[in-house]
Amino acid sequence: MPQNCAYFYTPEDLKDAEAKIRYLEELKAIAASCAGAASFKAAVQERYPAYSRENYLDMTTGFFFP
Protein backbone atom coordinates (compact mmCIF):
# COMPACT_ATOMS: atom_id res chain seq x y z
CA MET A 1 0.00 0.00 0.00
CA PRO A 2 1.38 3.47 -0.85
CA GLN A 3 2.85 5.43 2.03
CA ASN A 4 0.63 8.42 1.31
CA CYS A 5 -2.54 6.32 1.62
CA ALA A 6 -4.75 7.75 4.37
CA TYR A 7 -6.69 4.54 5.03
CA PHE A 8 -5.35 1.41 6.64
CA TYR A 9 -7.60 -1.52 7.46
CA THR A 10 -7.42 -2.93 10.95
CA PRO A 11 -9.14 -6.21 11.81
CA GLU A 12 -12.27 -6.02 13.91
CA ASP A 13 -12.32 -7.32 17.44
CA LEU A 14 -15.01 -8.25 19.96
CA LYS A 15 -15.59 -4.60 20.87
CA ASP A 16 -16.37 -3.79 17.22
CA ALA A 17 -18.78 -6.72 16.96
CA GLU A 18 -20.54 -5.65 20.17
CA ALA A 19 -20.92 -2.10 18.83
CA LYS A 20 -22.50 -3.41 15.63
CA ILE A 21 -24.91 -5.59 17.62
CA ARG A 22 -25.96 -2.58 19.73
CA TYR A 23 -26.48 -0.55 16.55
CA LEU A 24 -28.65 -3.26 14.98
CA GLU A 25 -30.68 -3.64 18.18
CA GLU A 26 -31.27 0.09 18.20
CA LEU A 27 -32.35 0.03 14.55
CA LYS A 28 -34.85 -2.72 15.38
CA ALA A 29 -36.26 -0.61 18.23
CA ILE A 30 -36.50 2.47 16.01
CA ALA A 31 -38.23 0.45 13.27
CA ALA A 32 -40.74 -0.94 15.78
CA SER A 33 -41.68 2.60 16.79
CA CYS A 34 -42.15 3.90 13.23
CA ALA A 35 -45.21 3.70 11.00
CA GLY A 36 -43.29 3.63 7.73
CA ALA A 37 -40.11 4.11 5.78
CA ALA A 38 -40.03 7.92 5.90
CA SER A 39 -40.41 8.13 9.66
CA PHE A 40 -37.83 5.35 10.17
CA LYS A 41 -35.27 7.08 7.98
CA ALA A 42 -35.86 10.42 9.72
CA ALA A 43 -35.54 8.81 13.16
CA VAL A 44 -32.28 7.09 12.24
CA GLN A 45 -30.88 10.33 10.78
CA GLU A 46 -31.85 12.15 13.97
CA ARG A 47 -30.23 9.48 16.17
CA TYR A 48 -27.08 9.22 14.02
CA PRO A 49 -26.59 12.68 12.43
CA ALA A 50 -22.93 12.03 11.57
CA TYR A 51 -23.73 8.86 9.60
CA SER A 52 -23.00 9.81 6.00
CA ARG A 53 -23.74 6.62 4.06
CA GLU A 54 -27.25 7.40 2.92
CA ASN A 55 -27.30 4.58 0.38
CA TYR A 56 -26.84 2.07 3.21
CA LEU A 57 -29.63 3.75 5.18
CA ASP A 58 -31.86 3.44 2.11
CA MET A 59 -31.13 -0.29 1.91
CA THR A 60 -31.74 -0.74 5.64
CA THR A 61 -34.99 1.20 5.37
CA GLY A 62 -36.07 -1.08 2.53
CA PHE A 63 -35.31 -4.12 4.68
CA PHE A 64 -37.57 -2.94 7.50
CA PHE A 65 -40.23 -1.37 5.24
CA PRO A 66 -40.32 -3.21 1.90
C-alpha positions in Angstrom: 0.0 0.0 0.0 1.4 3.5 -0.8 2.9 5.4 2.0 0.6 8.4 1.3 -2.5 6.3 1.6 -4.7 7.7 4.4 -6.7 4.5 5.0 -5.3 1.4 6.6 -7.6 -1.5 7.5 -7.4 -2.9 11.0 -9.1 -6.2 11.8 -12.3 -6.0 13.9 -12.3 -7.3 17.4 -15.0 -8.2 20.0 -15.6 -4.6 20.9 -16.4 -3.8 17.2 -18.8 -6.7 17.0 -20.5 -5.7 20.2 -20.9 -2.1 18.8 -22.5 -3.4 15.6 -24.9 -5.6 17.6 -26.0 -2.6 19.7 -26.5 -0.5 16.5 -28.6 -3.3 15.0 -30.7 -3.6 18.2 -31.3 0.1 18.2 -32.3 0.0 14.6 -34.8 -2.7 15.4 -36.3 -0.6 18.2 -36.5 2.5 16.0 -38.2 0.4 13.3 -40.7 -0.9 15.8 -41.7 2.6 16.8 -42.1 3.9 13.2 -45.2 3.7 11.0 -43.3 3.6 7.7 -40.1 4.1 5.8 -40.0 7.9 5.9 -40.4 8.1 9.7 -37.8 5.4 10.2 -35.3 7.1 8.0 -35.9 10.4 9.7 -35.5 8.8 13.2 -32.3 7.1 12.2 -30.9 10.3 10.8 -31.8 12.1 14.0 -30.2 9.5 16.2 -27.1 9.2 14.0 -26.6 12.7 12.4 -22.9 12.0 11.6 -23.7 8.9 9.6 -23.0 9.8 6.0 -23.7 6.6 4.1 -27.3 7.4 2.9 -27.3 4.6 0.4 -26.8 2.1 3.2 -29.6 3.7 5.2 -31.9 3.4 2.1 -31.1 -0.3 1.9 -31.7 -0.7 5.6 -35.0 1.2 5.4 -36.1 -1.1 2.5 -35.3 -4.1 4.7 -37.6 -2.9 7.5 -40.2 -1.4 5.2 -40.3 -3.2 1.9 
